[in-house]
Amino acid sequence: MTYSNLSKIKTKFRTKGNVTGNFGRPKSKAGSTLSGIGVTNAETVKCMTQDEYIARLHYAFDNTTDMKLQQFIYTELRKIHIQRGTW
């Protein structure tokens, strides 16, 4: 039987270098660089009233020929009128 030196190999803990695991790239840190998305100031946001929204829906319904859009507008108007109790 031949003498083997394999039992004397000591395992080495990895304590140096980049922490990888992302296909060789360094692992990304938590958080996003896009954190500013969705942040607006009050000058750019214009809230419309429900009556204005209804008027725009009626205008869009009269000026479109797309059946899916007409169905969506009809269901939206129906929901609003049921909510108001005017249907």
Phi and psi in radians as a Rosetta constraint file:
Dihedral C 1 N 2 CA 2 C 2 CIRCULARHARMONIC -1.544 0.35
Dihedral N 2 CA 2 C 2 N 3 CIRCULARHARMONIC 2.603 0.35
Dihedral C 2 N 3 CA 3 C 3 CIRCULARHARMONIC -1.430 0.35
Dihedral N 3 CA 3 C 3 N 4 CIRCULARHARMONIC 2.259 0.35
Dihedral C 3 N 4 CA 4 C 4 CIRCULARHARMONIC -1.899 0.35
Dihedral N 4 CA 4 C 4 N 5 CIRCULARHARMONIC 2.477 0.35
Dihedral C 4 N 5 CA 5 C 5 CIRCULARHARMONIC -1.729 0.35
Dihedral N 5 CA 5 C 5 N 6 CIRCULARHARMONIC 0.058 0.35
Dihedral C 5 N 6 CA 6 C 6 CIRCULARHARMONIC -1.182 0.35
Dihedral N 6 CA 6 C 6 N 7 CIRCULARHARMONIC -0.501 0.35
Dihedral C 6 N 7 CA 7 C 7 CIRCULARHARMONIC -1.280 0.35
Dihedral N 7 CA 7 C 7 N 8 CIRCULARHARMONIC -0.206 0.35
Dihedral C 7 N 8 CA 8 C 8 CIRCULARHARMONIC -1.675 0.35
Dihedral N 8 CA 8 C 8 N 9 CIRCULARHARMONIC 0.002 0.35
Dihedral C 8 N 9 CA 9 C 9 CIRCULARHARMONIC -1.307 0.35
Dihedral N 9 CA 9 C 9 N 10 CIRCULARHARMONIC 2.213 0.35
Dihedral C 9 N 10 CA 10 C 10 CIRCULARHARMONIC -1.675 0.35
Dihedral N 10 CA 10 C 10 N 11 CIRCULARHARMONIC 2.409 0.35
Dihedral C 10 N 11 CA 11 C 11 CIRCULARHARMONIC -1.322 0.35
Dihedral N 11 CA 11 C 11 N 12 CIRCULARHARMONIC 2.538 0.35
Dihedral C 11 N 12 CA 12 C 12 CIRCULARHARMONIC -1.986 0.35
Dihedral N 12 CA 12 C 12 N 13 CIRCULARHARMONIC 2.189 0.35
Dihedral C 12 N 13 CA 13 C 13 CIRCULARHARMONIC -1.342 0.35
Dihedral N 13 CA 13 C 13 N 14 CIRCULARHARMONIC 2.446 0.35
Dihedral C 13 N 14 CA 14 C 14 CIRCULARHARMONIC -1.419 0.35
Dihedral N 14 CA 14 C 14 N 15 CIRCULARHARMONIC 1.934 0.35
Dihedral C 14 N 15 CA 15 C 15 CIRCULARHARMONIC -2.135 0.35
Dihedral N 15 CA 15 C 15 N 16 CIRCULARHARMONIC 0.000 0.35
Dihedral C 15 N 16 CA 16 C 16 CIRCULARHARMONIC -2.179 0.35
Dihedral N 16 CA 16 C 16 N 17 CIRCULARHARMONIC 2.760 0.35
Dihedral C 16 N 17 CA 17 C 17 CIRCULARHARMONIC 1.562 0.35
Dihedral N 17 CA 17 C 17 N 18 CIRCULARHARMONIC -3.128 0.35
Dihedral C 17 N 18 CA 18 C 18 CIRCULARHARMONIC -1.297 0.35
Dihedral N 18 CA 18 C 18 N 19 CIRCULARHARMONIC 2.586 0.35
Dihedral C 18 N 19 CA 19 C 19 CIRCULARHARMONIC -1.436 0.35
Dihedral N 19 CA 19 C 19 N 20 CIRCULARHARMONIC 1.939 0.35
Dihedral C 19 N 20 CA 20 C 20 CIRCULARHARMONIC -1.926 0.35
Dihedral N 20 CA 20 C 20 N 21 CIRCULARHARMONIC -2.977 0.35
Dihedral C 20 N 21 CA 21 C 21 CIRCULARHARMONIC 2.381 0.35
Dihedral N 21 CA 21 C 21 N 22 CIRCULARHARMONIC -0.024 0.35
Dihedral C 21 N 22 CA 22 C 22 CIRCULARHARMONIC -1.967 0.35
Dihedral N 22 CA 22 C 22 N 23 CIRCULARHARMONIC 0.963 0.35
Dihedral C 22 N 23 CA 23 C 23 CIRCULARHARMONIC 0.977 0.35
Dihedral N 23 CA 23 C 23 N 24 CIRCULARHARMONIC 0.798 0.35
Dihedral C 23 N 24 CA 24 C 24 CIRCULARHARMONIC 1.584 0.35
Dihedral N 24 CA 24 C 24 N 25 CIRCULARHARMONIC -0.278 0.35
Dihedral C 24 N 25 CA 25 C 25 CIRCULARHARMONIC -1.514 0.35
Dihedral N 25 CA 25 C 25 N 26 CIRCULARHARMONIC 2.688 0.35
Dihedral C 25 N 26 CA 26 C 26 CIRCULARHARMONIC -1.117 0.35
Dihedral N 26 CA 26 C 26 N 27 CIRCULARHARMONIC 2.543 0.35
Dihedral C 26 N 27 CA 27 C 27 CIRCULARHARMONIC -1.146 0.35
Dihedral N 27 CA 27 C 27 N 28 CIRCULARHARMONIC 2.473 0.35
Dihedral C 27 N 28 CA 28 C 28 CIRCULARHARMONIC -1.392 0.35
Dihedral N 28 CA 28 C 28 N 29 CIRCULARHARMONIC 2.635 0.35
Dihedral C 28 N 29 CA 29 C 29 CIRCULARHARMONIC -1.441 0.35
Dihedral N 29 CA 29 C 29 N 30 CIRCULARHARMONIC 2.805 0.35
Dihedral C 29 N 30 CA 30 C 30 CIRCULARHARMONIC -1.213 0.35
Dihedral N 30 CA 30 C 30 N 31 CIRCULARHARMONIC 2.642 0.35
Dihedral C 30 N 31 CA 31 C 31 CIRCULARHARMONIC 1.846 0.35
Dihedral N 31 CA 31 C 31 N 32 CIRCULARHARMONIC 2.934 0.35
Dihedral C 31 N 32 CA 32 C 32 CIRCULARHARMONIC -2.198 0.35
Dihedral N 32 CA 32 C 32 N 33 CIRCULARHARMONIC 2.563 0.35
Dihedral C 32 N 33 CA 33 C 33 CIRCULARHARMONIC -1.392 0.35
Dihedral N 33 CA 33 C 33 N 34 CIRCULARHARMONIC -0.163 0.35
Dihedral C 33 N 34 CA 34 C 34 CIRCULARHARMONIC -1.727 0.35
Dihedral N 34 CA 34 C 34 N 35 CIRCULARHARMONIC 0.597 0.35
Dihedral C 34 N 35 CA 35 C 35 CIRCULARHARMONIC -1.217 0.35
Dihedral N 35 CA 35 C 35 N 36 CIRCULARHARMONIC -0.296 0.35
Dihedral C 35 N 36 CA 36 C 36 CIRCULARHARMONIC -1.468 0.35
Dihedral N 36 CA 36 C 36 N 37 CIRCULARHARMONIC -0.108 0.35
Dihedral C 36 N 37 CA 37 C 37 CIRCULARHARMONIC -1.225 0.35
Dihedral N 37 CA 37 C 37 N 38 CIRCULARHARMONIC 2.355 0.35
Dihedral C 37 N 38 CA 38 C 38 CIRCULARHARMONIC 1.654 0.35
Dihedral N 38 CA 38 C 38 N 39 CIRCULARHARMONIC -0.182 0.35
Dihedral C 38 N 39 CA 39 C 39 CIRCULARHARMONIC -1.548 0.35
Dihedral N 39 CA 39 C 39 N 40 CIRCULARHARMONIC 2.089 0.35
Dihedral C 39 N 40 CA 40 C 40 CIRCULARHARMONIC -2.243 0.35
Dihedral N 40 CA 40 C 40 N 41 CIRCULARHARMONIC 2.859 0.35
Dihedral C 40 N 41 CA 41 C 41 CIRCULARHARMONIC -1.770 0.35
Dihedral N 41 CA 41 C 41 N 42 CIRCULARHARMONIC 2.860 0.35
Dihedral C 41 N 42 CA 42 C 42 CIRCULARHARMONIC -1.183 0.35
Dihedral N 42 CA 42 C 42 N 43 CIRCULARHARMONIC -0.322 0.35
Dihedral C 42 N 43 CA 43 C 43 CIRCULARHARMONIC -1.269 0.35
Dihedral N 43 CA 43 C 43 N 44 CIRCULARHARMONIC -0.502 0.35
Dihedral C 43 N 44 CA 44 C 44 CIRCULARHARMONIC -1.554 0.35
Dihedral N 44 CA 44 C 44 N 45 CIRCULARHARMONIC -0.283 0.35
Dihedral C 44 N 45 CA 45 C 45 CIRCULARHARMONIC -1.671 0.35
Dihedral N 45 CA 45 C 45 N 46 CIRCULARHARMONIC 2.151 0.35
Dihedral C 45 N 46 CA 46 C 46 CIRCULARHARMONIC -2.063 0.35
Dihedral N 46 CA 46 C 46 N 47 CIRCULARHARMONIC 2.025 0.35
Dihedral C 46 N 47 CA 47 C 47 CIRCULARHARMONIC -1.532 0.35
Dihedral N 47 CA 47 C 47 N 48 CIRCULARHARMONIC 2.311 0.35
Dihedral C 47 N 48 CA 48 C 48 CIRCULARHARMONIC -1.824 0.35
Dihedral N 48 CA 48 C 48 N 49 CIRCULARHARMONIC 2.678 0.35
Dihedral C 48 N 49 CA 49 C 49 CIRCULARHARMONIC -1.367 0.35
Dihedral N 49 CA 49 C 49 N 50 CIRCULARHARMONIC 2.920 0.35
Dihedral C 49 N 50 CA 50 C 50 CIRCULARHARMONIC -1.177 0.35
Dihedral N 50 CA 50 C 50 N 51 CIRCULARHARMONIC -0.567 0.35
Dihedral C 50 N 51 CA 51 C 51 CIRCULARHARMONIC -1.162 0.35
Dihedral N 51 CA 51 C 51 N 52 CIRCULARHARMONIC -0.687 0.35
Dihedral C 51 N 52 CA 52 C 52 CIRCULARHARMONIC -1.129 0.35
Dihedral N 52 CA 52 C 52 N 53 CIRCULARHARMONIC -0.670 0.35
Dihedral C 52 N 53 CA 53 C 53 CIRCULARHARMONIC -1.137 0.35
Dihedral N 53 CA 53 C 53 N 54 CIRCULARHARMONIC -0.735 0.35
Dihedral C 53 N 54 CA 54 C 54 CIRCULARHARMONIC -1.112 0.35
Dihedral N 54 CA 54 C 54 N 55 CIRCULARHARMONIC -0.726 0.35
Dihedral C 54 N 55 CA 55 C 55 CIRCULARHARMONIC -1.096 0.35
Dihedral N 55 CA 55 C 55 N 56 CIRCULARHARMONIC -0.716 0.35
Dihedral C 55 N 56 CA 56 C 56 CIRCULARHARMONIC -1.170 0.35
Dihedral N 56 CA 56 C 56 N 57 CIRCULARHARMONIC -0.638 0.35
Dihedral C 56 N 57 CA 57 C 57 CIRCULARHARMONIC -1.137 0.35
Dihedral N 57 CA 57 C 57 N 58 CIRCULARHARMONIC -0.751 0.35
Dihedral C 57 N 58 CA 58 C 58 CIRCULARHARMONIC -1.077 0.35
Dihedral N 58 CA 58 C 58 N 59 CIRCULARHARMONIC -0.749 0.35
Dihedral C 58 N 59 CA 59 C 59 CIRCULARHARMONIC -1.088 0.35
Dihedral N 59 CA 59 C 59 N 60 CIRCULARHARMONIC -0.759 0.35
Dihedral C 59 N 60 CA 60 C 60 CIRCULARHARMONIC -1.174 0.35
Dihedral N 60 CA 60 C 60 N 61 CIRCULARHARMONIC -0.658 0.35
Dihedral C 60 N 61 CA 61 C 61 CIRCULARHARMONIC -1.110 0.35
Dihedral N 61 CA 61 C 61 N 62 CIRCULARHARMONIC -0.710 0.35
Dihedral C 61 N 62 CA 62 C 62 CIRCULARHARMONIC -1.256 0.35
Dihedral N 62 CA 62 C 62 N 63 CIRCULARHARMONIC -0.436 0.35
Dihedral C 62 N 63 CA 63 C 63 CIRCULARHARMONIC -1.870 0.35
Dihedral N 63 CA 63 C 63 N 64 CIRCULARHARMONIC 0.184 0.35
Dihedral C 63 N 64 CA 64 C 64 CIRCULARHARMONIC -2.065 0.35
Dihedral N 64 CA 64 C 64 N 65 CIRCULARHARMONIC 2.680 0.35
Dihedral C 64 N 65 CA 65 C 65 CIRCULARHARMONIC -2.001 0.35
Dihedral N 65 CA 65 C 65 N 66 CIRCULARHARMONIC 0.012 0.35
Dihedral C 65 N 66 CA 66 C 66 CIRCULARHARMONIC -1.338 0.35
Dihedral N 66 CA 66 C 66 N 67 CIRCULARHARMONIC 2.110 0.35
Dihedral C 66 N 67 CA 67 C 67 CIRCULARHARMONIC -1.168 0.35
Dihedral N 67 CA 67 C 67 N 68 CIRCULARHARMONIC -0.646 0.35
Dihedral C 67 N 68 CA 68 C 68 CIRCULARHARMONIC -1.146 0.35
Dihedral N 68 CA 68 C 68 N 69 CIRCULARHARMONIC -0.712 0.35
Dihedral C 68 N 69 CA 69 C 69 CIRCULARHARMONIC -1.166 0.35
Dihedral N 69 CA 69 C 69 N 70 CIRCULARHARMONIC -0.706 0.35
Dihedral C 69 N 70 CA 70 C 70 CIRCULARHARMONIC -1.109 0.35
Dihedral N 70 CA 70 C 70 N 71 CIRCULARHARMONIC -0.699 0.35
Dihedral C 70 N 71 CA 71 C 71 CIRCULARHARMONIC -1.121 0.35
Dihedral N 71 CA 71 C 71 N 72 CIRCULARHARMONIC -0.727 0.35
Dihedral C 71 N 72 CA 72 C 72 CIRCULARHARMONIC -1.088 0.35
Dihedral N 72 CA 72 C 72 N 73 CIRCULARHARMONIC -0.796 0.35
Dihedral C 72 N 73 CA 73 C 73 CIRCULARHARMONIC -1.114 0.35
Dihedral N 73 CA 73 C 73 N 74 CIRCULARHARMONIC -0.718 0.35
Dihedral C 73 N 74 CA 74 C 74 CIRCULARHARMONIC -1.068 0.35
Dihedral N 74 CA 74 C 74 N 75 CIRCULARHARMONIC -0.789 0.35
Dihedral C 74 N 75 CA 75 C 75 CIRCULARHARMONIC -1.164 0.35
Dihedral N 75 CA 75 C 75 N 76 CIRCULARHARMONIC -0.630 0.35
Dihedral C 75 N 76 CA 76 C 76 CIRCULARHARMONIC -1.137 0.35
Dihedral N 76 CA 76 C 76 N 77 CIRCULARHARMONIC -0.797 0.35
Dihedral C 76 N 77 CA 77 C 77 CIRCULARHARMONIC -1.105 0.35
Dihedral N 77 CA 77 C 77 N 78 CIRCULARHARMONIC -0.681 0.35
Dihedral C 77 N 78 CA 78 C 78 CIRCULARHARMONIC -1.125 0.35
Dihedral N 78 CA 78 C 78 N 79 CIRCULARHARMONIC -0.744 0.35
Dihedral C 78 N 79 CA 79 C 79 CIRCULARHARMONIC -1.070 0.35
Dihedral N 79 CA 79 C 79 N 80 CIRCULARHARMONIC -0.742 0.35
Dihedral C 79 N 80 CA 80 C 80 CIRCULARHARMONIC -1.145 0.35
Dihedral N 80 CA 80 C 80 N 81 CIRCULARHARMONIC -0.773 0.35
Dihedral C 80 N 81 CA 81 C 81 CIRCULARHARMONIC -1.198 0.35
Dihedral N 81 CA 81 C 81 N 82 CIRCULARHARMONIC -0.617 0.35
Dihedral C 81 N 82 CA 82 C 82 CIRCULARHARMONIC -1.165 0.35
Dihedral N 82 CA 82 C 82 N 83 CIRCULARHARMONIC -0.685 0.35
Dihedral C 82 N 83 CA 83 C 83 CIRCULARHARMONIC -1.117 0.35
Dihedral N 83 CA 83 C 83 N 84 CIRCULARHARMONIC -0.702 0.35
Dihedral C 83 N 84 CA 84 C 84 CIRCULARHARMONIC -1.335 0.35
Dihedral N 84 CA 84 C 84 N 85 CIRCULARHARMONIC -0.367 0.35
Dihedral C 84 N 85 CA 85 C 85 CIRCULARHARMONIC 1.459 0.35
Dihedral N 85 CA 85 C 85 N 86 CIRCULARHARMONIC 0.413 0.35
Dihedral C 85 N 86 CA 86 C 86 CIRCULARHARMONIC -1.910 0.35
Dihedral N 86 CA 86 C 86 N 87 CIRCULARHARMONIC 0.199 0.35
